[in-house]
Amino acid sequence: MSETVRKASGDPFADVRWTTCSLEDFCELYWESVAPRLEADGRDPETHRPSHQWFRDEGLRGFLAALRRHHDRSFGDFWREDLGLGDDTGYDWATDHDETLDALQAFLESRRSRHSLRESSIAAKRRRLNRYVEAYREANDTDDLLSPVVRDSDVPTHEAVHACYAAFDWLNDREYGARTKLRVRSVVDDWYQHLVGRRLAAVNPATGLYDEFKWQVEESDPSQFSPDHVRALVRAAESPRERLLVVALAAWGLRANEVASLHVSQIERDVADDETAYVTFEERKNGPGEVNLVYGLGALDARLDDLVGDEWSGYLFPSNQGATAHVTRETVWSWFRELAERADLPEEIDGERPSPQLCRRFWYDTYTSVLESVMEGLEDIAAEQGSDDPRVVLSNYLSAERSRKVRREFMRQELSEVFETE
């Protein structure tokens, strides 16, 4: 290892210049500084994956924060992909406490087998539960969520309740929307109630959360168009035109009138390798603008192959009738309604009929979720910088270019999981 990453005595990472560390350097640091401490605890560094709590207790949390900040790596990914240890291919929970993990996984399995939930619904519940687990760990300095509530626990009931509330206080101080916090509260309440029903817990510390935290989703909040609704539309689409219609609304977030008049000249694909294609608008509701096409170029290419000919006007949805060379907003609505019926979507979703506008809202919901995920990933970095607010890192420590790139990568991953149905 180069001198720039050599360690001094005492704090093993005191003189490490994290910005110069490659992933190979991180591997060396693990074997030279982390592994000996695991061995001193009587643990095999090749088979025992240390928990976040262990890193905290050992004063080594900076290792995890730097790994995420400079290489966008969780420790779980680093353990599997870079150290090549174990066959840990499971979900990267925010706890390594075995009994807590067993209780979380048993709850999800019961919902899968007894409630016949789809894997996408199970994944959503797991993500929300893990958000609570992380909050509990950060607020209470422990990743053991089970011991305070088990039958015959030495922890007084009021302390178990206080620990649960502290976790939600931690969540409440973060930039999560009311809807997100309500969903986390709901699944946490279900989990604790599951434990009580199985006689694994004596108390549900989450029962009072409904009165304690009055999160209100505004009445004007849009109806929820779910990933399953979009998947149904993708499966039902029978032509390049229909597939591009779904992509333009749900993956690009375009309005129905923008889809109707979309012209190939608006698509800019001649961009740098680290940039993404985009569509330009000279006039838009909020003025001129660009929309990044982080996903869906394959659907665009298929539509172009379908259209190219001697008399093609360049519009992606051309019309042979009417005063314009492209279809109207009303035609887009009609196409969407036909596709929604074929996809067997509900007649109403939160009181609204499926529509291009509702489909477009899916893009906004997904983008909001992506921003929350980015914030979660920045929390360790913020802690390293002495702040409890990840927005400080987003605005002060990440360049605007890097910030955009991170958001696009998250968005591309989220969209691919919805649109790639096979």
C-alpha positions as CSV (number, residue, x, y, z in Angstrom):
1,M,0.0,0.0,0.0
2,S,1.2,3.5,-0.8
3,E,2.4,5.9,1.9
4,T,-0.8,8.0,1.4
5,V,-2.9,5.3,3.0
6,R,-0.4,4.1,5.7
7,K,-1.8,3.9,9.2
8,A,-0.4,5.4,12.3
9,S,-0.4,3.8,15.7
10,G,-3.4,4.2,18.0
11,D,-6.4,5.0,15.7
12,P,-5.7,2.7,12.8
13,F,-7.2,5.2,10.3
14,A,-5.8,8.4,11.8
15,D,-3.5,9.2,8.8
16,V,-5.5,7.5,6.1
17,R,-6.3,9.8,3.1
18,W,-9.6,8.3,2.1
19,T,-9.8,10.2,-1.2
20,T,-6.8,8.3,-2.5
21,C,-7.9,4.8,-1.4
22,S,-8.9,2.4,-4.1
23,L,-11.1,-0.6,-3.4
24,E,-7.9,-2.6,-3.2
25,D,-6.6,-0.3,-0.5
26,F,-9.9,-0.7,1.4
27,C,-9.4,-4.5,1.2
28,E,-5.9,-4.1,2.6
29,L,-7.2,-1.8,5.4
30,Y,-9.8,-4.5,6.3
31,W,-7.2,-7.2,6.6
32,E,-4.6,-5.1,8.4
33,S,-6.8,-3.2,10.8
34,V,-10.3,-4.6,11.0
35,A,-9.6,-8.3,10.8
36,P,-7.1,-8.3,13.8
37,R,-9.8,-6.7,16.0
38,L,-12.3,-9.3,15.0
39,E,-9.8,-12.0,15.9
40,A,-9.2,-10.4,19.2
41,D,-13.0,-10.7,19.9
42,G,-12.7,-14.4,19.1
43,R,-14.4,-14.0,15.6
44,D,-13.2,-15.4,12.3
45,P,-12.7,-12.4,10.0
46,E,-13.3,-14.7,7.0
47,T,-16.7,-15.9,8.1
48,H,-18.1,-13.4,10.6
49,R,-19.3,-10.3,8.9
50,P,-19.0,-7.4,11.4
51,S,-22.1,-5.4,12.1
52,H,-22.6,-1.6,11.9
53,Q,-22.8,-1.6,15.7
54,W,-19.4,-3.4,16.0
55,F,-17.8,-0.8,13.7
56,R,-19.3,1.9,15.9
57,D,-18.2,0.2,19.2
58,E,-14.7,-0.2,17.9
59,G,-14.5,3.4,16.7
60,L,-14.1,2.3,13.1
61,R,-17.3,3.8,11.7
62,G,-15.2,6.1,9.4
63,F,-14.3,3.1,7.4
64,L,-17.9,2.4,6.5
65,A,-18.6,6.1,5.8
66,A,-15.6,6.5,3.5
67,L,-16.4,3.2,1.7
68,R,-19.9,4.5,0.8
69,R,-18.8,8.1,0.1
70,H,-15.9,7.4,-2.2
71,H,-17.0,4.1,-3.8
72,D,-20.7,4.1,-3.4
73,R,-20.3,0.7,-1.6
74,S,-22.4,-0.6,1.3
75,F,-20.4,-2.9,3.6
76,G,-22.5,-5.8,2.5
77,D,-21.5,-5.3,-1.1
78,F,-17.9,-4.7,-0.2
79,W,-17.9,-8.0,1.9
80,R,-19.3,-10.0,-1.1
81,E,-17.9,-8.4,-4.2
82,D,-14.5,-7.0,-3.1
83,L,-13.4,-9.2,-0.2
84,G,-15.1,-12.2,-1.8
85,L,-16.2,-13.6,1.6
86,G,-19.1,-15.9,2.3
87,D,-22.2,-16.4,0.2
88,D,-24.1,-13.5,1.8
89,T,-26.5,-12.9,-1.1
90,G,-29.4,-11.9,1.1
91,Y,-30.9,-8.5,1.9
92,D,-28.5,-6.1,3.5
93,W,-30.4,-5.4,6.8
94,A,-29.3,-2.6,9.1
95,T,-28.9,-5.1,11.9
96,D,-26.7,-8.1,12.4
97,H,-28.5,-9.2,15.6
98,D,-29.5,-12.8,14.8
99,E,-32.7,-13.0,16.8
100,T,-33.9,-9.6,15.4
101,L,-33.1,-10.8,11.8
102,D,-35.0,-14.1,12.4
103,A,-38.1,-12.1,13.7
104,L,-38.0,-9.7,10.7
105,Q,-37.7,-12.5,8.1
106,A,-40.3,-14.7,9.8
107,F,-42.8,-11.8,9.6
108,L,-42.1,-11.2,5.9
109,E,-42.4,-14.9,5.1
110,S,-45.8,-15.1,6.9
111,R,-47.0,-12.2,4.8
112,R,-45.7,-13.9,1.6
113,S,-47.3,-17.3,2.4
114,R,-50.5,-16.3,4.2
115,H,-51.4,-13.0,2.7
116,S,-50.3,-14.1,-0.9
117,L,-48.5,-10.8,-1.4
118,R,-46.4,-10.2,-4.6
119,E,-42.7,-10.0,-4.3
120,S,-42.9,-6.2,-5.0
121,S,-45.1,-5.8,-2.0
122,I,-42.9,-7.9,0.2
123,A,-39.9,-5.8,-1.0
124,A,-41.7,-2.6,-0.1
125,K,-42.5,-3.9,3.4
126,R,-38.9,-5.0,3.9
127,R,-37.6,-1.6,2.8
128,R,-39.9,0.2,5.2
129,L,-39.0,-2.2,8.1
130,N,-35.3,-1.7,7.4
131,R,-35.8,2.0,7.5
132,Y,-37.2,1.6,11.0
133,V,-34.4,-0.8,12.0
134,E,-31.8,1.8,10.9
135,A,-33.6,4.6,12.8
136,Y,-33.8,2.4,15.9
137,R,-30.1,1.6,15.7
138,E,-29.1,5.2,15.2
139,A,-31.4,6.5,17.9
140,N,-30.7,3.9,20.6
141,D,-27.1,2.8,19.7
142,T,-28.1,-0.8,19.4
143,D,-29.3,-3.1,16.6
144,D,-31.1,-5.5,19.0
145,L,-34.7,-4.6,18.6
146,L,-36.1,-7.9,20.1
147,S,-34.7,-8.1,23.6
148,P,-36.6,-5.0,25.0
149,V,-40.0,-6.5,24.0
150,V,-39.6,-10.3,24.5
151,R,-41.6,-12.1,27.2
152,D,-39.7,-12.1,30.5
153,S,-37.5,-9.2,29.3
154,D,-35.5,-7.3,31.9
155,V,-36.3,-4.0,30.1
156,P,-39.3,-2.1,31.6
157,T,-42.2,-1.6,29.2
158,H,-41.9,2.1,29.3
159,E,-38.2,1.9,28.2
160,A,-39.2,-0.3,25.3
161,V,-41.8,2.2,24.2
162,H,-39.4,5.1,24.6
163,A,-36.9,3.3,22.4
164,C,-39.5,2.8,19.6
165,Y,-40.6,6.5,19.9
166,A,-36.9,7.6,19.8
167,A,-36.5,5.8,16.4
168,F,-39.5,7.6,15.0
169,D,-38.2,10.9,16.4
170,W,-35.1,10.2,14.4
171,L,-37.1,9.5,11.3
172,N,-39.2,12.6,11.9
173,D,-36.2,14.8,11.8
174,R,-35.2,13.5,8.3
175,E,-36.5,14.7,5.0
176,Y,-39.2,12.0,4.6
177,G,-42.7,12.7,3.4
178,A,-45.8,12.2,5.6
179,R,-46.9,9.3,3.4
180,T,-43.5,7.5,3.8
181,K,-43.6,7.9,7.6
182,L,-47.2,6.7,7.7
183,R,-46.2,3.6,5.8
184,V,-43.2,2.9,8.0
185,R,-45.4,3.3,11.1
186,S,-48.0,0.9,9.7
187,V,-45.6,-2.0,8.9
188,V,-43.7,-1.5,12.2
189,D,-47.0,-1.8,14.1
190,D,-47.9,-4.9,12.0
191,W,-44.5,-6.5,12.8
192,Y,-44.7,-5.9,16.6
193,Q,-48.3,-7.2,16.6
194,H,-47.1,-10.3,14.7
195,L,-44.6,-10.9,17.5
196,V,-47.2,-10.4,20.2
197,G,-49.6,-12.8,18.4
198,R,-46.8,-15.4,18.2
199,R,-46.1,-15.0,21.9
200,L,-42.6,-13.9,21.0
201,A,-43.2,-10.4,22.4
202,A,-45.1,-9.3,25.5
203,V,-45.8,-5.7,24.3
204,N,-46.3,-3.8,21.1
205,P,-44.4,-0.5,21.7
206,A,-45.8,1.0,18.5
207,T,-49.5,1.1,19.5
208,G,-49.3,4.7,20.7
209,L,-47.6,6.1,17.6
210,Y,-50.9,6.9,16.0
211,D,-51.7,9.5,18.7
212,E,-48.1,10.6,19.2
213,F,-47.2,11.4,15.6
214,K,-49.9,13.2,13.7
215,W,-48.5,13.0,10.2
216,Q,-51.1,14.2,7.7
217,V,-51.1,13.5,4.0
218,E,-52.5,16.6,2.3
219,E,-55.9,16.0,0.7
220,S,-54.3,17.4,-2.5
221,D,-51.7,14.7,-2.5
222,P,-52.0,12.7,-5.8
223,S,-53.5,9.2,-6.0
224,Q,-50.9,6.4,-6.0
225,F,-50.1,4.7,-9.3
226,S,-48.1,1.7,-8.2
227,P,-45.2,-0.2,-9.8
228,D,-47.6,-3.1,-10.3
229,H,-49.9,-0.9,-12.3
230,V,-47.1,0.2,-14.6
231,R,-45.9,-3.5,-15.0
232,A,-49.4,-4.4,-16.0
233,L,-49.4,-1.7,-18.7
234,V,-46.0,-2.9,-19.9
235,R,-47.2,-6.5,-20.2
236,A,-50.4,-5.4,-22.0
237,A,-48.6,-3.2,-24.6
238,E,-48.7,-5.0,-27.9
239,S,-46.8,-2.6,-30.2
240,P,-43.8,-0.3,-30.2
241,R,-46.3,2.6,-30.1
242,E,-48.0,1.4,-26.9
243,R,-44.7,0.6,-25.2
244,L,-43.3,4.0,-26.0
245,L,-46.5,5.5,-24.7
246,V,-46.0,3.9,-21.3
247,V,-42.3,4.9,-21.2
248,A,-43.0,8.5,-22.1
249,L,-45.6,8.9,-19.4
250,A,-44.2,6.7,-16.5
251,A,-40.5,6.7,-17.1
252,W,-40.0,10.2,-18.6
253,G,-42.8,12.0,-16.8
254,L,-44.2,13.8,-19.8
255,R,-47.6,15.3,-20.0
256,A,-50.2,13.9,-22.5
257,N,-49.9,16.9,-24.8
258,E,-46.1,16.6,-24.7
259,V,-46.3,13.0,-25.7
260,A,-48.8,13.7,-28.5
261,S,-46.5,16.3,-30.2
262,L,-43.1,14.6,-29.4
263,H,-40.7,15.0,-32.4
264,V,-37.5,13.1,-33.0
265,S,-35.6,16.4,-33.3
266,Q,-36.3,17.0,-29.6
267,I,-34.3,13.9,-28.6
268,E,-30.6,14.7,-27.9
269,R,-28.5,11.5,-27.7
270,D,-25.1,13.0,-28.7
271,V,-23.9,13.4,-25.1
272,A,-20.7,12.5,-23.2
273,D,-20.2,9.0,-21.9
274,D,-21.0,10.0,-18.3
275,E,-24.1,12.0,-19.3
276,T,-27.6,10.8,-20.3
277,A,-29.8,11.5,-23.3
278,Y,-32.5,14.1,-22.9
279,V,-35.6,15.6,-24.6
280,T,-35.8,19.3,-25.0
281,F,-38.9,21.6,-25.0
282,E,-38.9,25.2,-26.3
283,E,-42.2,25.9,-24.5
284,R,-43.4,24.1,-21.4
285,K,-45.8,24.8,-18.6
286,N,-42.9,26.2,-16.5
287,G,-40.9,27.6,-19.4
288,P,-38.3,25.9,-21.7
289,G,-36.7,22.8,-20.2
290,E,-35.0,19.5,-20.6
291,V,-36.1,16.0,-19.3
292,N,-33.4,13.4,-18.8
293,L,-34.1,10.1,-20.4
294,V,-32.4,7.8,-17.8
295,Y,-34.4,4.8,-19.0
296,G,-36.4,3.8,-22.1
297,L,-34.1,4.4,-25.1
298,G,-34.7,0.8,-26.2
299,A,-38.5,1.5,-26.5
300,L,-37.7,4.7,-28.4
301,D,-35.4,2.8,-30.9
302,A,-38.1,0.2,-31.4
303,R,-40.6,2.9,-32.2
304,L,-38.2,4.6,-34.6
305,D,-37.6,1.4,-36.5
306,D,-41.4,1.1,-36.8
307,L,-41.8,4.6,-38.2
308,V,-38.8,5.2,-40.5
309,G,-40.0,5.6,-44.1
310,D,-40.0,8.0,-47.0
311,E,-43.0,10.0,-45.8
312,W,-42.4,10.0,-42.1
313,S,-42.8,13.5,-40.6
314,G,-40.5,12.9,-37.6
315,Y,-43.3,12.9,-35.0
316,L,-43.2,9.8,-32.8
317,F,-47.0,9.7,-32.7
318,P,-47.9,10.9,-36.2
319,S,-51.5,11.5,-37.5
320,N,-52.9,11.1,-40.9
321,Q,-55.9,13.1,-40.0
322,G,-56.7,16.5,-38.6
323,A,-55.0,19.9,-38.8
324,T,-51.6,18.8,-37.4
325,A,-49.1,16.1,-38.3
326,H,-49.2,14.6,-34.9
327,V,-52.0,13.1,-32.7
328,T,-53.9,15.2,-30.2
329,R,-53.9,15.1,-26.4
330,E,-57.3,13.4,-26.6
331,T,-55.9,10.6,-28.7
332,V,-53.2,9.9,-26.1
333,W,-55.9,9.7,-23.5
334,S,-58.0,7.4,-25.6
335,W,-55.0,5.1,-26.3
336,F,-54.1,5.0,-22.6
337,R,-57.7,4.1,-21.5
338,E,-57.8,1.3,-24.0
339,L,-54.4,0.0,-22.8
340,A,-55.5,0.3,-19.1
341,E,-58.6,-1.7,-19.8
342,R,-56.6,-4.4,-21.6
343,A,-54.1,-4.4,-18.6
344,D,-57.1,-5.0,-16.3
345,L,-56.3,-2.0,-14.1
346,P,-58.9,-1.2,-11.5
347,E,-61.7,1.0,-12.6
348,E,-60.6,3.5,-9.9
349,I,-57.3,4.1,-8.1
350,D,-57.8,6.1,-4.9
351,G,-61.1,7.4,-6.4
352,E,-59.6,8.3,-9.8
353,R,-59.9,6.6,-13.1
354,P,-56.6,5.4,-14.6
355,S,-55.3,8.2,-16.9
356,P,-52.1,9.6,-18.5
357,Q,-52.0,12.1,-15.7
358,L,-52.2,9.4,-13.0
359,C,-49.5,7.4,-14.9
360,R,-47.3,10.4,-15.0
361,R,-47.6,10.8,-11.3
362,F,-45.8,7.5,-10.9
363,W,-42.7,9.2,-12.2
364,Y,-42.9,11.9,-9.5
365,D,-43.5,9.3,-6.8
366,T,-40.5,7.3,-8.0
367,Y,-38.3,10.4,-8.1
368,T,-39.3,11.3,-4.6
369,S,-38.4,7.8,-3.4
370,V,-35.1,8.1,-5.2
371,L,-34.3,11.4,-3.4
372,E,-35.1,9.6,0.0
373,S,-32.7,6.8,-1.0
374,V,-30.0,9.2,-1.8
375,M,-30.4,11.0,1.5
376,E,-30.2,7.6,3.3
377,G,-26.9,6.9,1.6
378,L,-25.5,10.2,2.7
379,E,-26.3,9.9,6.4
380,D,-23.1,8.2,7.3
381,I,-21.1,10.8,5.3
382,A,-23.0,13.5,7.2
383,A,-22.1,11.9,10.5
384,E,-18.5,11.8,9.5
385,Q,-18.6,15.5,8.8
386,G,-20.2,16.2,12.2
387,S,-23.7,16.8,10.9
388,D,-27.0,15.0,11.4
389,D,-28.5,16.4,8.2
390,P,-27.5,14.6,5.0
391,R,-28.7,17.7,3.0
392,V,-25.5,19.4,4.2
393,V,-23.5,16.8,2.3
394,L,-25.7,17.0,-0.8
395,S,-25.2,20.7,-1.0
396,N,-21.7,21.3,0.4
397,Y,-19.6,18.1,-0.3
398,L,-21.0,16.7,-3.5
399,S,-20.5,18.5,-6.8
400,A,-23.6,19.4,-8.7
401,E,-22.5,17.0,-11.4
402,R,-21.9,14.1,-8.9
403,S,-25.2,14.8,-7.2
404,R,-27.1,14.6,-10.6
405,K,-25.2,11.4,-11.5
406,V,-26.1,9.7,-8.2
407,R,-29.8,10.6,-8.6
408,R,-29.9,9.4,-12.2
409,E,-28.3,6.0,-11.3
410,F,-30.8,5.5,-8.5
411,M,-33.7,6.4,-10.9
412,R,-32.4,4.2,-13.7
413,Q,-32.3,1.2,-11.3
414,E,-35.8,1.9,-9.9
415,L,-37.3,2.2,-13.4
416,S,-35.6,-0.9,-14.7
417,E,-37.1,-3.0,-11.9
418,V,-40.5,-1.8,-13.0
419,F,-40.3,-2.0,-16.7
420,E,-38.2,-5.1,-17.2
421,T,-41.0,-7.5,-16.4
422,E,-39.5,-10.7,-17.7
